[in-house]
């Protein structure tokens, strides 16, 4: 008999040996549907928690959401209490069913919509923080999804939910588990915040490099070599002027020249091969047809063509030219390019990484053009006509290296987050029954 069949988890802290208790969810508390209001009642009144607003979080401590016109009776009936668990019973995505958020303290004047589980007032069997992991661990989710039904959405009804079993150890072991997992969550949150700050910083740097009026730059300004980092007294001044590097002698590089992208890059528009030539047998050349063949800013082709047309090479930039327009990535392949993309090479006047960083910043401009219009594609002339300010090759290299170093830092933090999340997922599978 396996440890799981004995109501003992695979992985646990050494000081605990007792079997876990089991109880049906319906015996531990009650289920409550939230407040329903007409659209005219939203936008004023009492704080209001829409379950979808907190999707993806685990703990609800403060509310910073919408408002709803709730009566005194509504507030009395639908206020959130410490220990409540907001629960998603229906979702388009199967993985969304059973997503929960724990209410960490009484929110007497805050009402909710959706659905929640309210544990009995006298229930002393479950630690508050342990509850937030009761519903996210793998064994519980596997049982929950076995009860779920699917049509347009995946759903679980109250009757089925009430029959699902919760397994839990003694309170000391619950607290130990919750404390351990909470420390992991805090590390994920810190790293996530670090990643956000790095992304914000890079965005600010790119705005000052690519978005400002460069003619306002005065080469006599005293900027630090590395973008005047940390010089707080010059912050308000520098946000109106582009950031610049200097050469090895501390002198400013030549003034940037305004050019068109076609002047500094070779644009190769894609052409789709005969669809009869597509195959999954590695016959011919890999095919990059559009956005579906790109993942994580690099090419990720799904199929081959035995009759290649236009081609790109390893190291080329790949720009999507059909919805979504303007997404930039790098090619890891010698491949055929279809009509959904074009390839971009640098020429003698440009650095390929500088062009990549410029087009990365330019993505937002494509998005603004797309919004509220029928704009779904661009042609070669559109791309060649993009205006940009071009520094000397040496300054391009310094700018590209600096921005690439920021990308490396961001990617490193993202990798750490992914590794810890994978580690936590394994714990949620092994530390629960």
C-alpha positions as a Markdown table, in Angstrom:
| # | Residue | x | y | z |
|---|---|---|---|---|
| 1 | Unk | 0.0 | 0.0 | 0.0 |
| 2 | Unk | 1.4 | 3.4 | -1.0 |
| 3 | Unk | 1.8 | 6.3 | 1.4 |
| 4 | Unk | -0.9 | 8.1 | -0.4 |
| 5 | Unk | -3.4 | 5.3 | 0.3 |
| 6 | Unk | -2.6 | 5.5 | 4.0 |
| 7 | Unk | -3.6 | 9.2 | 4.1 |
| 8 | Unk | 0.0 | 10.2 | 4.5 |
| 9 | Unk | 1.7 | 12.5 | 2.0 |
| 10 | Unk | 4.8 | 11.5 | 0.1 |
| 11 | Unk | 6.8 | 14.4 | 1.4 |
| 12 | Unk | 6.5 | 15.8 | 4.9 |
| 13 | Unk | 8.4 | 17.3 | 7.8 |
| 14 | Unk | 10.2 | 14.7 | 9.9 |
| 15 | Unk | 8.6 | 15.6 | 13.3 |
| 16 | Unk | 5.1 | 14.7 | 12.0 |
| 17 | Unk | 4.0 | 11.1 | 11.7 |
| 18 | Unk | 0.2 | 11.1 | 12.3 |
| 19 | Unk | -2.2 | 10.2 | 9.5 |
| 20 | Unk | -4.1 | 13.1 | 8.0 |
| 21 | Unk | -7.8 | 13.6 | 8.7 |
| 22 | Unk | -10.4 | 13.7 | 5.9 |
| 23 | Unk | -13.7 | 15.5 | 5.6 |
| 24 | Unk | -16.1 | 16.4 | 2.8 |
| 25 | Unk | -16.0 | 20.0 | 1.9 |
| 26 | Unk | -19.8 | 20.3 | 2.6 |
| 27 | Unk | -19.2 | 19.2 | 6.2 |
| 28 | Unk | -16.6 | 21.9 | 6.8 |
| 29 | Unk | -18.6 | 24.9 | 5.8 |
| 30 | Unk | -21.3 | 26.4 | 3.5 |
| 31 | Unk | -21.5 | 27.8 | 0.0 |
| 32 | Unk | -22.7 | 31.3 | -0.8 |
| 33 | Unk | -23.5 | 33.0 | -4.1 |
| 34 | Unk | -22.5 | 36.6 | -4.3 |
| 35 | Unk | -24.3 | 39.8 | -5.0 |
| 36 | Unk | -26.0 | 40.4 | -8.4 |
| 37 | Unk | -26.7 | 44.0 | -9.6 |
| 38 | Unk | -27.7 | 45.7 | -12.8 |
| 39 | Unk | -25.0 | 47.5 | -14.7 |
| 40 | Unk | -26.4 | 50.9 | -13.6 |
| 41 | Unk | -25.5 | 50.1 | -10.0 |
| 42 | Unk | -21.8 | 49.9 | -10.6 |
| 43 | Unk | -19.2 | 52.6 | -10.3 |
| 44 | Unk | -20.3 | 54.1 | -7.0 |
| 45 | Unk | -21.1 | 53.0 | -3.5 |
| 46 | Unk | -19.4 | 50.2 | -1.5 |
| 47 | Unk | -16.1 | 48.5 | -2.3 |
| 48 | Unk | -16.8 | 45.5 | -4.6 |
| 49 | Unk | -14.7 | 42.4 | -5.2 |
| 50 | Unk | -15.4 | 40.7 | -8.5 |
| 51 | Unk | -13.9 | 37.3 | -8.4 |
| 52 | Unk | -12.3 | 37.7 | -11.8 |
| 53 | Unk | -10.5 | 40.8 | -10.5 |
| 54 | Unk | -8.5 | 38.7 | -8.1 |
| 55 | Unk | -7.9 | 35.7 | -10.5 |
| 56 | Unk | -4.4 | 34.5 | -10.1 |
| 57 | Unk | -3.8 | 35.8 | -6.6 |
| 58 | Unk | -3.9 | 33.7 | -3.4 |
| 59 | Unk | -4.5 | 36.2 | -0.6 |
| 60 | Unk | -7.0 | 39.1 | -0.4 |
| 61 | Unk | -6.0 | 41.6 | 2.3 |
| 62 | Unk | -7.0 | 44.9 | 0.9 |
| 63 | Unk | -9.4 | 45.8 | -1.8 |
| 64 | Unk | -8.7 | 48.2 | -4.6 |
| 65 | Unk | -11.3 | 47.3 | -7.0 |
| 66 | Unk | -14.6 | 48.7 | -8.2 |
| 67 | Unk | -17.7 | 50.1 | -6.4 |
| 68 | Unk | -21.3 | 48.9 | -6.4 |
| 69 | Unk | -24.5 | 50.5 | -5.1 |
| 70 | Unk | -25.1 | 48.1 | -2.2 |
| 71 | Unk | -27.9 | 48.5 | 0.4 |
| 72 | Unk | -27.4 | 48.0 | 4.1 |
| 73 | Unk | -29.0 | 44.6 | 3.8 |
| 74 | Unk | -26.6 | 43.7 | 0.9 |
| 75 | Unk | -23.7 | 44.7 | 3.0 |
| 76 | Unk | -24.9 | 42.6 | 5.9 |
| 77 | Unk | -25.5 | 39.5 | 3.7 |
| 78 | Unk | -22.6 | 39.8 | 1.3 |
| 79 | Unk | -19.7 | 41.2 | 3.3 |
| 80 | Unk | -16.5 | 39.3 | 3.3 |
| 81 | Unk | -15.2 | 37.6 | 6.4 |
| 82 | Unk | -11.8 | 36.4 | 7.5 |
| 83 | Unk | -11.3 | 32.9 | 6.3 |
| 84 | Unk | -13.7 | 33.0 | 3.4 |
| 85 | Unk | -12.5 | 31.4 | 0.2 |
| 86 | Unk | -13.6 | 33.0 | -3.0 |
| 87 | Unk | -13.9 | 30.1 | -5.5 |
| 88 | Unk | -14.2 | 30.0 | -9.3 |
| 89 | Unk | -16.9 | 27.4 | -10.2 |
| 90 | Unk | -17.0 | 28.1 | -14.0 |
| 91 | Unk | -14.3 | 29.0 | -16.5 |
| 92 | Unk | -13.6 | 28.9 | -20.2 |
| 93 | Unk | -10.3 | 27.3 | -19.4 |
| 94 | Unk | -10.4 | 24.0 | -17.6 |
| 95 | Unk | -7.4 | 25.1 | -15.5 |
| 96 | Unk | -9.4 | 28.1 | -14.2 |
| 97 | Unk | -12.0 | 26.0 | -12.4 |
| 98 | Unk | -11.2 | 25.8 | -8.7 |
| 99 | Unk | -9.0 | 28.9 | -8.6 |
| 100 | Unk | -9.3 | 30.5 | -5.2 |
| 101 | Unk | -8.4 | 33.4 | -3.1 |
| 102 | Unk | -8.3 | 33.5 | 0.7 |
| 103 | Unk | -9.8 | 36.5 | 2.5 |
| 104 | Unk | -7.1 | 37.3 | 5.2 |
| 105 | Unk | -9.2 | 39.6 | 7.4 |
| 106 | Unk | -12.8 | 40.8 | 7.9 |
| 107 | Unk | -13.8 | 43.3 | 5.2 |
| 108 | Unk | -17.1 | 44.4 | 6.8 |
| 109 | Unk | -18.1 | 46.9 | 4.2 |
| 110 | Unk | -16.8 | 45.1 | 1.1 |
| 111 | Unk | -19.2 | 42.9 | -0.9 |
| 112 | Unk | -18.5 | 40.3 | -3.5 |
| 113 | Unk | -19.9 | 38.7 | -6.6 |
| 114 | Unk | -19.4 | 35.1 | -7.7 |
| 115 | Unk | -19.2 | 32.3 | -5.2 |
| 116 | Unk | -17.5 | 31.6 | -1.9 |
| 117 | Unk | -16.9 | 28.9 | 0.7 |
| 118 | Unk | -17.5 | 30.0 | 4.3 |
| 119 | Unk | -16.2 | 27.7 | 6.9 |
| 120 | Unk | -18.1 | 27.2 | 10.1 |
| 121 | Unk | -17.5 | 29.8 | 12.8 |
| 122 | Unk | -16.5 | 27.1 | 15.3 |
| 123 | Unk | -14.3 | 25.3 | 12.8 |
| 124 | Unk | -10.9 | 25.0 | 14.5 |
| 125 | Unk | -9.6 | 22.2 | 12.2 |
| 126 | Unk | -8.1 | 24.4 | 9.5 |
| 127 | Unk | -5.4 | 27.0 | 9.9 |
| 128 | Unk | -6.1 | 30.3 | 8.2 |
| 129 | Unk | -3.0 | 30.3 | 6.0 |
| 130 | Unk | -3.2 | 26.6 | 5.3 |
| 131 | Unk | -6.6 | 27.1 | 3.6 |
| 132 | Unk | -4.9 | 29.0 | 0.8 |
| 133 | Unk | -3.0 | 25.9 | -0.1 |
| 134 | Unk | -5.8 | 23.4 | 0.5 |
| 135 | Unk | -7.4 | 24.2 | -2.9 |
| 136 | Unk | -4.3 | 24.6 | -5.0 |
| 137 | Unk | -2.5 | 21.3 | -4.3 |
| 138 | Unk | -2.5 | 18.7 | -7.0 |
| 139 | Unk | -4.4 | 15.9 | -5.3 |
| 140 | Unk | -7.4 | 18.2 | -4.5 |
| 141 | Unk | -7.4 | 19.7 | -8.0 |
| 142 | Unk | -7.3 | 16.3 | -9.6 |
| 143 | Unk | -10.4 | 15.2 | -7.6 |
| 144 | Unk | -12.2 | 18.5 | -8.3 |
| 145 | Unk | -11.6 | 18.3 | -12.0 |
| 146 | Unk | -13.0 | 14.7 | -12.0 |
| 147 | Unk | -16.3 | 16.1 | -10.9 |
| 148 | Unk | -16.3 | 19.0 | -13.4 |
| 149 | Unk | -18.5 | 19.0 | -16.5 |
| 150 | Unk | -17.7 | 20.7 | -19.7 |
| 151 | Unk | -19.7 | 22.3 | -22.5 |
| 152 | Unk | -18.9 | 25.8 | -23.5 |
| 153 | Unk | -17.3 | 26.3 | -20.1 |
| 154 | Unk | -16.0 | 23.9 | -17.5 |
| 155 | Unk | -18.2 | 23.9 | -14.4 |
| 156 | Unk | -18.6 | 22.2 | -11.0 |
| 157 | Unk | -21.9 | 22.4 | -9.2 |
| 158 | Unk | -22.5 | 22.9 | -5.5 |
| 159 | Unk | -23.6 | 19.3 | -4.9 |
| 160 | Unk | -20.5 | 17.9 | -6.5 |
| 161 | Unk | -18.3 | 20.4 | -4.7 |
| 162 | Unk | -19.8 | 19.5 | -1.3 |
| 163 | Unk | -18.7 | 15.8 | -1.9 |
| 164 | Unk | -15.0 | 16.6 | -2.6 |
| 165 | Unk | -12.8 | 15.5 | 0.2 |
| 166 | Unk | -10.3 | 17.8 | 2.0 |
| 167 | Unk | -7.3 | 16.1 | 3.6 |
| 168 | Unk | -5.5 | 17.9 | 6.4 |
| 169 | Unk | -3.0 | 17.2 | 9.2 |
| 170 | Unk | -2.9 | 18.5 | 12.7 |
| 171 | Unk | -2.8 | 22.2 | 13.2 |
| 172 | Unk | 0.9 | 22.3 | 14.0 |
| 173 | Unk | 1.7 | 20.5 | 10.8 |
| 174 | Unk | -0.7 | 22.7 | 8.8 |
| 175 | Unk | 1.1 | 25.8 | 10.2 |
| 176 | Unk | 4.5 | 24.4 | 9.3 |
| 177 | Unk | 3.4 | 23.6 | 5.7 |
| 178 | Unk | 1.7 | 27.0 | 5.3 |
| 179 | Unk | 4.8 | 28.9 | 6.7 |
| 180 | Unk | 7.1 | 27.0 | 4.4 |
| 181 | Unk | 5.0 | 27.5 | 1.3 |
| 182 | Unk | 4.4 | 31.2 | 2.2 |
| 183 | Unk | 8.1 | 31.8 | 2.3 |
| 184 | Unk | 8.3 | 30.4 | -1.3 |
| 185 | Unk | 5.5 | 32.6 | -2.4 |
| 186 | Unk | 7.2 | 35.7 | -0.8 |
| 187 | Unk | 10.4 | 34.9 | -2.8 |
| 188 | Unk | 8.3 | 34.6 | -6.0 |
| 189 | Unk | 6.7 | 37.9 | -5.2 |
| 190 | Unk | 10.1 | 39.6 | -4.6 |
| 191 | Unk | 11.5 | 38.3 | -7.8 |
| 192 | Unk | 8.4 | 39.3 | -9.7 |
| 193 | Unk | 8.6 | 42.8 | -8.3 |
| 194 | Unk | 12.3 | 42.9 | -9.2 |
| 195 | Unk | 11.5 | 41.8 | -12.8 |
| 196 | Unk | 8.8 | 44.5 | -13.0 |
| 197 | Unk | 11.2 | 47.2 | -11.9 |
| 198 | Unk | 13.9 | 46.1 | -14.4 |
| 199 | Unk | 11.3 | 46.2 | -17.1 |
| 200 | Unk | 10.1 | 49.6 | -16.1 |
| 201 | Unk | 13.7 | 50.9 | -16.0 |
| 202 | Unk | 14.5 | 49.5 | -19.4 |
| 203 | Unk | 11.3 | 51.0 | -20.8 |
| 204 | Unk | 12.3 | 54.4 | -19.4 |
| 205 | Unk | 15.7 | 54.1 | -20.9 |
| 206 | Unk | 14.3 | 53.2 | -24.3 |
| 207 | Unk | 11.9 | 56.1 | -24.2 |
| 208 | Unk | 14.7 | 58.5 | -23.7 |
| 209 | Unk | 16.8 | 56.8 | -26.5 |
| 210 | Unk | 14.1 | 56.4 | -29.1 |
| 211 | Unk | 11.1 | 58.6 | -28.3 |
| 212 | Unk | 12.3 | 62.1 | -27.5 |
| 213 | Unk | 13.2 | 65.1 | -29.8 |
| 214 | Unk | 16.9 | 64.5 | -30.3 |
| 215 | Unk | 17.4 | 68.0 | -31.7 |
| 216 | Unk | 17.1 | 69.3 | -28.1 |
| 217 | Unk | 20.3 | 67.5 | -27.1 |
| 218 | Unk | 23.1 | 69.7 | -26.2 |
| 219 | Unk | 26.4 | 67.9 | -26.6 |
| 220 | Unk | 27.9 | 70.1 | -23.8 |
| 221 | Unk | 25.6 | 68.6 | -21.2 |
| 222 | Unk | 27.4 | 66.7 | -18.5 |
| 223 | Unk | 25.9 | 63.2 | -18.7 |
| 224 | Unk | 27.6 | 60.2 | -17.0 |
| 225 | Unk | 29.0 | 57.5 | -19.3 |
| 226 | Unk | 26.3 | 55.0 | -18.4 |
| 227 | Unk | 23.1 | 57.0 | -19.0 |
| 228 | Unk | 23.6 | 59.2 | -15.9 |
| 229 | Unk | 22.4 | 56.4 | -13.6 |
| 230 | Unk | 21.8 | 57.4 | -10.0 |
| 231 | Unk | 22.2 | 61.1 | -10.7 |
| 232 | Unk | 19.0 | 62.1 | -9.1 |
| 233 | Unk | 19.5 | 65.8 | -9.3 |
| 234 | Unk | 19.6 | 65.6 | -13.1 |
| 235 | Unk | 16.5 | 63.3 | -13.3 |
| 236 | Unk | 14.0 | 66.0 | -14.2 |
| 237 | Unk | 16.4 | 67.4 | -16.8 |
| 238 | Unk | 17.4 | 64.1 | -18.4 |
| 239 | Unk | 13.8 | 63.0 | -18.9 |
| 240 | Unk | 13.4 | 65.8 | -21.5 |
| 241 | Unk | 16.7 | 64.9 | -23.2 |
| 242 | Unk | 18.0 | 61.7 | -24.8 |
| 243 | Unk | 20.5 | 59.6 | -23.0 |
| 244 | Unk | 23.9 | 59.4 | -24.6 |
| 245 | Unk | 27.1 | 57.5 | -24.3 |
| 246 | Unk | 30.6 | 59.0 | -24.8 |
| 247 | Unk | 33.6 | 57.6 | -26.4 |
| 248 | Unk | 36.7 | 56.3 | -24.7 |
| 249 | Unk | 38.1 | 59.9 | -24.3 |
| 250 | Unk | 34.9 | 61.1 | -22.7 |
| 251 | Unk | 33.8 | 63.0 | -25.7 |
| 252 | Unk | 30.3 | 63.0 | -27.2 |
| 253 | Unk | 29.7 | 61.0 | -30.3 |
| 254 | Unk | 28.5 | 62.8 | -33.5 |
| 255 | Unk | 24.9 | 64.1 | -33.6 |
| 256 | Unk | 22.4 | 61.4 | -34.5 |
| 257 | Unk | 21.1 | 61.5 | -38.1 |
| 258 | Unk | 17.5 | 61.1 | -39.1 |
| 259 | Unk | 17.0 | 58.2 | -41.6 |
| 260 | Unk | 14.4 | 55.8 | -42.8 |
| 261 | Unk | 14.6 | 52.1 | -41.8 |
| 262 | Unk | 15.2 | 51.2 | -45.4 |
| 263 | Unk | 18.4 | 53.3 | -45.4 |
| 264 | Unk | 20.0 | 51.3 | -42.6 |
| 265 | Unk | 18.5 | 47.8 | -43.0 |
| 266 | Unk | 17.7 | 45.2 | -45.7 |
| 267 | Unk | 14.0 | 44.4 | -45.6 |
| 268 | Unk | 13.0 | 41.0 | -47.1 |
| 269 | Unk | 9.2 | 40.5 | -47.3 |
| 270 | Unk | 8.0 | 36.9 | -46.9 |
| 271 | Unk | 6.2 | 34.9 | -49.6 |
| 272 | Unk | 4.2 | 31.8 | -48.7 |
| 273 | Unk | 5.1 | 28.7 | -50.6 |
| 274 | Unk | 2.6 | 26.3 | -52.2 |
| 275 | Unk | 0.6 | 24.9 | -49.3 |
| 276 | Unk | 0.9 | 21.4 | -50.9 |
| 277 | Unk | 4.6 | 21.6 | -50.0 |
| 278 | Unk | 4.0 | 21.8 | -46.2 |
| 279 | Unk | 5.0 | 18.8 | -44.3 |
| 280 | Unk | 6.0 | 17.5 | -40.8 |
| 281 | Unk | 8.6 | 15.0 | -42.1 |
| 282 | Unk | 11.6 | 17.4 | -42.1 |
| 283 | Unk | 11.5 | 17.6 | -45.9 |
| 284 | Unk | 13.0 | 20.8 | -47.3 |
| 285 | Unk | 13.3 | 23.9 | -45.2 |
| 286 | Unk | 11.7 | 25.0 | -42.0 |
| 287 | Unk | 8.8 | 27.5 | -42.5 |
| 288 | Unk | 8.2 | 30.6 | -40.5 |
| 289 | Unk | 4.7 | 31.6 | -41.7 |
| 290 | Unk | 3.6 | 34.1 | -39.0 |
| 291 | Unk | 3.2 | 34.8 | -35.3 |
| 292 | Unk | 2.3 | 31.2 | -34.5 |
| 293 | Unk | 5.9 | 30.2 | -35.4 |
| 294 | Unk | 7.4 | 32.6 | -32.9 |
| 295 | Unk | 7.7 | 32.0 | -29.1 |
| 296 | Unk | 9.6 | 34.0 | -26.5 |
| 297 | Unk | 11.1 | 36.5 | -29.0 |
| 298 | Unk | 12.7 | 33.7 | -31.1 |
| 299 | Unk | 11.5 | 31.6 | -34.0 |
| 300 | Unk | 9.9 | 28.3 | -33.3 |
| 301 | Unk | 8.7 | 26.8 | -36.6 |
| 302 | Unk | 6.1 | 24.1 | -36.6 |
| 303 | Unk | 6.5 | 22.6 | -40.1 |
| 304 | Unk | 8.6 | 22.4 | -43.2 |
| 305 | Unk | 8.2 | 23.2 | -46.9 |
| 306 | Unk | 9.7 | 21.3 | -49.8 |
| 307 | Unk | 9.3 | 24.4 | -52.1 |
| 308 | Unk | 10.9 | 27.3 | -50.2 |
| 309 | Unk | 10.4 | 30.8 | -51.5 |
| 310 | Unk | 11.8 | 33.8 | -49.6 |
| 311 | Unk | 14.4 | 32.9 | -47.0 |
| 312 | Unk | 15.9 | 34.2 | -43.7 |
| 313 | Unk | 19.1 | 33.3 | -42.0 |
| 314 | Unk | 20.1 | 32.7 | -38.4 |
| 315 | Unk | 20.5 | 36.0 | -36.7 |
| 316 | Unk | 18.0 | 37.9 | -38.9 |
| 317 | Unk | 15.2 | 39.9 | -37.2 |
| 318 | Unk | 11.7 | 38.6 | -37.9 |
| 319 | Unk | 8.9 | 41.2 | -38.0 |
| 320 | Unk | 5.3 | 40.2 | -38.2 |
| 321 | Unk | 3.5 | 42.1 | -41.0 |
| 322 | Unk | 0.0 | 40.7 | -40.5 |
| 323 | Unk | -2.1 | 40.8 | -37.3 |
| 324 | Unk | -0.5 | 41.3 | -34.9 |
| 325 | Unk | 1.6 | 43.8 | -36.9 |
| 326 | Unk | 5.0 | 44.8 | -35.6 |
| 327 | Unk | 6.0 | 42.0 | -33.2 |
| 328 | Unk | 9.8 | 41.6 | -33.4 |
| 329 | Unk | 11.9 | 38.5 | -32.7 |
| 330 | Unk | 15.1 | 36.9 | -33.7 |
| 331 | Unk | 15.6 | 34.0 | -36.1 |
| 332 | Unk | 17.3 | 30.9 | -34.7 |
| 333 | Unk | 16.9 | 29.2 | -38.1 |
| 334 | Unk | 17.8 | 29.3 | -41.7 |
| 335 | Unk | 14.2 | 29.1 | -42.9 |
| 336 | Unk | 11.6 | 30.0 | -45.5 |
| 337 | Unk | 9.5 | 33.0 | -44.5 |
| 338 | Unk | 5.8 | 33.2 | -45.4 |
| 339 | Unk | 3.7 | 36.2 | -46.1 |
| 340 | Unk | 2.9 | 36.8 | -42.4 |
| 341 | Unk | 6.5 | 38.0 | -41.7 |
| 342 | Unk | 9.5 | 39.8 | -43.2 |
| 343 | Unk | 13.2 | 39.4 | -42.3 |
| 344 | Unk | 15.5 | 42.3 | -41.5 |
| 345 | Unk | 19.2 | 42.4 | -41.8 |
| 346 | Unk | 21.5 | 45.3 | -40.9 |
| 347 | Unk | 23.8 | 47.0 | -43.5 |
| 348 | Unk | 27.1 | 48.9 | -43.2 |
| 349 | Unk | 25.3 | 51.8 | -41.4 |
| 350 | Unk | 23.7 | 49.8 | -38.6 |
| 351 | Unk | 24.1 | 47.3 | -35.8 |
| 352 | Unk | 21.6 | 44.4 | -35.8 |
| 353 | Unk | 21.1 | 44.5 | -32.1 |
| 354 | Unk | 20.5 | 48.2 | -32.2 |
| 355 | Unk | 17.8 | 47.7 | -34.8 |
| 356 | Unk | 16.3 | 45.0 | -32.7 |
| 357 | Unk | 16.0 | 47.2 | -29.7 |
| 358 | Unk | 14.6 | 50.1 | -31.8 |
| 359 | Unk | 11.9 | 47.8 | -33.3 |
| 360 | Unk | 11.2 | 46.4 | -29.8 |
| 361 | Unk | 10.4 | 50.0 | -28.7 |
| 362 | Unk | 8.5 | 50.6 | -31.9 |
| 363 | Unk | 6.0 | 47.8 | -31.2 |
| 364 | Unk | 3.8 | 50.1 | -29.1 |
| 365 | Unk | 3.5 | 52.5 | -32.0 |
| 366 | Unk | 2.1 | 49.7 | -34.2 |
| 367 | Unk | -0.3 | 48.8 | -31.5 |
| 368 | Unk | -1.6 | 52.4 | -31.3 |
| 369 | Unk | -2.2 | 52.4 | -35.0 |
| 370 | Unk | -4.1 | 49.1 | -34.9 |
| 371 | Unk | -6.4 | 50.2 | -32.1 |
| 372 | Unk | -9.8 | 51.3 | -33.3 |
| 373 | Unk | -9.0 | 50.7 | -37.0 |
| 374 | Unk | -9.1 | 48.0 | -39.7 |
| 375 | Unk | -5.3 | 48.1 | -39.9 |
| 376 | Unk | -4.3 | 44.5 | -40.1 |
| 377 | Unk | -1.2 | 44.4 | -42.4 |
| 378 | Unk | 1.8 | 46.4 | -43.6 |
| 379 | Unk | 3.8 | 46.2 | -46.8 |
| 380 | Unk | 7.5 | 46.6 | -47.5 |
| 381 | Unk | 7.2 | 50.3 | -48.3 |
| 382 | Unk | 5.5 | 51.0 | -44.9 |
| 383 | Unk | 8.3 | 49.3 | -43.1 |
| 384 | Unk | 11.1 | 50.9 | -45.1 |
| 385 | Unk | 9.6 | 54.4 | -44.5 |
| 386 | Unk | 9.8 | 54.2 | -40.7 |
| 387 | Unk | 11.8 | 57.1 | -39.4 |
| 388 | Unk | 14.5 | 56.8 | -36.8 |
| 389 | Unk | 17.4 | 58.7 | -35.4 |
| 390 | Unk | 20.7 | 56.8 | -36.0 |
| 391 | Unk | 23.8 | 57.3 | -34.0 |
| 392 | Unk | 27.3 | 56.3 | -35.1 |
| 393 | Unk | 28.0 | 52.6 | -35.3 |
| 394 | Unk | 30.2 | 52.8 | -32.2 |
| 395 | Unk | 27.5 | 54.4 | -30.2 |
| 396 | Unk | 24.9 | 52.0 | -31.6 |
| 397 | Unk | 27.1 | 49.2 | -30.3 |
| 398 | Unk | 27.3 | 50.7 | -26.8 |
| 399 | Unk | 23.5 | 51.3 | -26.7 |
| 400 | Unk | 22.8 | 47.8 | -28.0 |
| 401 | Unk | 25.1 | 46.2 | -25.4 |
| 402 | Unk | 23.6 | 48.2 | -22.6 |
| 403 | Unk | 20.0 | 47.3 | -23.5 |
| 404 | Unk | 21.0 | 43.7 | -24.1 |
| 405 | Unk | 22.5 | 43.5 | -20.6 |
| 406 | Unk | 19.2 | 44.7 | -19.2 |
| 407 | Unk | 17.4 | 42.0 | -21.2 |
| 408 | Unk | 19.9 | 39.4 | -19.8 |
| 409 | Unk | 19.1 | 40.5 | -16.2 |
| 410 | Unk | 15.3 | 40.4 | -16.9 |
| 411 | Unk | 15.6 | 36.9 | -18.4 |
| 412 | Unk | 17.7 | 35.7 | -15.5 |
| 413 | Unk | 15.1 | 36.8 | -13.0 |
| 414 | Unk | 12.3 | 35.3 | -15.2 |
| 415 | Unk | 14.2 | 32.0 | -15.2 |
| 416 | Unk | 14.5 | 32.1 | -11.4 |
| 417 | Unk | 10.8 | 32.7 | -11.1 |
| 418 | Unk | 10.0 | 29.8 | -13.4 |
| 419 | Unk | 12.3 | 27.5 | -11.5 |
| 420 | Unk | 10.8 | 28.4 | -8.1 |
| 421 | Unk | 7.3 | 28.0 | -9.5 |
| 422 | Unk | 8.2 | 24.5 | -10.8 |
| 423 | Unk | 9.7 | 23.7 | -7.4 |
| 424 | Unk | 6.5 | 24.8 | -5.7 |
| 425 | Unk | 4.3 | 22.9 | -8.1 |
| 426 | Unk | 6.2 | 19.7 | -7.2 |
| 427 | Unk | 5.8 | 20.5 | -3.5 |
| 428 | Unk | 2.0 | 21.0 | -3.9 |
| 429 | Unk | 1.9 | 17.5 | -5.5 |
| 430 | Unk | 3.9 | 15.7 | -2.8 |
| 431 | Unk | 3.1 | 17.5 | 0.4 |
| 432 | Unk | -0.6 | 16.9 | 0.3 |
| 433 | Unk | -2.8 | 13.8 | 0.3 |
